[in-house]
């Protein structure tokens, strides 16, 4: 077998870590972010379809070695790296392992944004190479996930708990898509799983969908996102954020214990209002589990 994706880069950008999104890991820092071509899922609503629906081809090739990539991160004063965009965490596995080892040696953190659909063996290779944090896409519930995205949900759930058990910082994202994940019963099912298997403090990002690729349904209503957030917070989840909207207050971290605004975010800007250096509420000392690196 021969990989066509090794170092085959579709894009490189120095992004705020909040864009991934990570809200409880290294807030306020920049991560050099890279993607490749193609994907191991076939989501009909893909928001990155311009790169995920492209197969690696000679005319698209832009090779960047692991050494070059880490040097770019250092030159741009990034605090870490992020394997993101299309499912580069899986497609560029061999390249990622080299990047992670080099980045660790040079004091950088390693993150992935992933659909979580990979073997546990592949995941362990990345963890052993220095994976620090992962944002995992919980696409919805079965059978819709298999029908609309072409992947199974259970391996994603298993890999998520495995990462947590191995000490990787995990945040979850669900793009609330019509016909896939906009059903409140499904979101409640996912919330129960998070509570039981990931923990009540696991950040969950409920993101607004916009029409893309083969999906023409209108964007997710804000009222639905707010209602879903309120419901799952009443179930016990402590940090639920609404993304892809840009309205003030939807992405702030508020202390669940005393109600203090601890971290303020709007679009890609963030401000530490009342969070201590060890990730606790500056007023009451409640552990927000925010890792500053």
Secondary structure, DSSP 8 states (H G I E B T S, - for coil): ---S-TTB-SEEEEEEGGGTT-SSBSTT-EEEEEE-S--S---TT-TTHHHHT----GGG--B--HHHHHHHHHHTT-SEEEE-TTTHHHHTHHHHHHHHHHHHHTT-EEEEEE---S-HHHHHHHHHHT--EEEEE----TTHHHHHHSS-SHHHHHHHHHHHHTT-EEEEEEEE-TTTT--HHHHHHHHHHIIIII-TTS-EEEEE---BTTB-S----HHHHHHHHHHHHHHT-S-EEEESS--TTSS-EE-TTT--EEEEEETTEEEESSB-TTSBBTTT--B---B--
